[in-house]
């Protein structure tokens, strides 16, 4: 008798449960994207600000060292950094789909 | 159209971020998880459904850690159980009751109504501690072996057996006290055939 009673007699209907889970998941992912975007923009803003502050003192140094070859090297480094960043955030870009 | 296995769906979720595959996993397992949590929460359906939602969100986050050597449903139940424990510890509102509300019908003697039997089974869990509820439900409702329960709950096998035995004695006592027409002595541990090895 007790063994029978302990078995499931009635399973819950799906009703709106699946929808509620998927909506909650979508909300969480949206929030994650917003946080990523905000931290990214904040980081970029501070980067630009820093570059602006450093631009004037560094100008004489840049004039001295910025040749065609160093400019190409810098471009390559920036390109590689952008590639690494894209690879790193690949998972997050998948969330946009 | 072929039915995809849990492993195939999980792979699609992890590798392709396939939300439809995750939706299918939720559809497939939601009833079992919710029924399990309703038992653990002694019939508090709203809290059980909240916890079931949290369980599936955690599953989505941790799906890449699932080892296909364990059944997906077993892994899912272990996450649900951990969520239940977290909740009882966090809210510190869990309490063992000495009595459960009287069932409306002549209870299990006339087990004609599945809904009433389910409600009674859920309410009876209020008489037990959280680990005992889980042991009993995993053994008799979910149908896991004692070894699986021991691994899932991180308890020694002997402890699982004694918890089940003790919990059944307590419930049997309650049933005997509330229905004198019952004269059963079912206090054995779960069926031997479910023991692995």
Contacts between the chains, C-beta under 8 A, distances in Angstrom:
chain1	res1	chain2	res2	distance
A	1	B	108	5.9
A	1	B	175	7.2
A	1	B	182	5.9
A	1	B	184	4.6
A	1	B	186	6.5
A	2	B	168	6.2
A	2	B	171	5.9
A	2	B	172	5.5
A	2	B	175	6.4
A	2	B	184	6.7
A	2	B	186	5.0
A	3	B	140	6.2
A	3	B	186	5.7
A	4	B	108	7.5
A	4	B	111	7.0
A	5	B	108	5.0
A	5	B	111	7.5
A	5	B	117	6.3
A	5	B	120	6.9
A	5	B	121	5.4
A	5	B	124	7.6
A	5	B	175	7.9
A	6	B	121	6.1
A	6	B	136	6.3
A	6	B	137	7.4
A	6	B	140	3.8
A	6	B	141	5.9
A	6	B	171	8.0
A	7	B	140	6.2
A	7	B	141	5.7
A	8	B	35	5.2
A	8	B	118	7.1
A	8	B	141	5.1
A	9	B	114	4.1
A	9	B	115	7.3
A	9	B	117	4.4
A	9	B	118	4.1
A	9	B	121	6.9
A	10	B	114	4.8
A	10	B	115	5.5
A	10	B	117	7.9
A	10	B	118	4.4
A	11	B	31	4.0
A	11	B	32	7.3
A	11	B	34	7.7
A	11	B	35	5.3
A	12	B	30	7.5
A	12	B	31	5.6
A	12	B	34	4.5
A	12	B	35	6.1
A	12	B	38	7.2
A	12	B	45	7.8
A	12	B	49	7.8
A	14	B	27	6.5
A	14	B	30	6.1
A	14	B	31	7.1
A	17	B	26	7.8
A	17	B	30	5.3
A	17	B	34	7.0
A	17	B	49	6.6
A	17	B	52	7.2
A	17	B	53	7.6
A	18	B	23	6.3
A	18	B	26	5.1
A	18	B	27	5.3
A	18	B	30	6.2
A	20	B	53	6.1
A	21	B	26	5.2
A	21	B	30	7.7
A	21	B	53	5.4
A	21	B	56	4.8
A	21	B	57	7.1
A	22	B	19	7.0
A	22	B	22	7.7
A	22	B	23	5.7
A	22	B	26	7.2
A	24	B	53	6.0
A	24	B	57	6.3
A	25	B	19	7.7
A	25	B	22	7.5
A	25	B	56	7.9
A	25	B	57	6.1
A	25	B	60	5.9
A	28	B	57	6.7
A	91	B	17	7.8
A	94	B	17	4.4
A	95	B	17	6.8
A	97	B	17	6.6
